[in-house]
Amino acid sequence: MTTKQVNVVIVDDDIISLEVMKAMLAHFPEARVKTALTGQEAFDLIVEQRPDLVLLDHQLPDFNGVELYCKVYEKLGAATPTTAMVSGHKPENFRAECAAAGINTLLQKPLAPSDLTELMRIASTGK
């Protein structure tokens, strides 16, 4: 793994899921993690911090993850960070909605360490 610092924002209103993802990312010394519990909090954080990677819960209390992604993309355009949609529901339930918005990485909770390894690689290299 590269030594480049990777700024990650985890967006999840489920504290347990958020803490589990945070603990998993602790195994990556290059990861600098910030968290948000709502879509609006996440939007403000992402626009201000411009992270390399966003782990985005599909269901948030104020709007869903796809709506959040679209708001971020509308604001940042090509500078929108690499985003993975994370959900406890089967990805087939929202795959078309995510693809239409431009989100191509869908992960199901609980996350596998290999999922995060690949995302960290992509975020650190930009590829």
Secondary structure, 3 states (H helix, E strand, C coil): CCCCCEEEEEECCCHHHHHHHHHHHCCCCCEEEEEECCHHHHHHHHHHHCCCEEEEECCCCCCCHHHHHHHHHHHHHHHCCEEEEEECCCHHHCHHHHHHHCCCEEEECCCCHHHHHHHHHHHHHCC
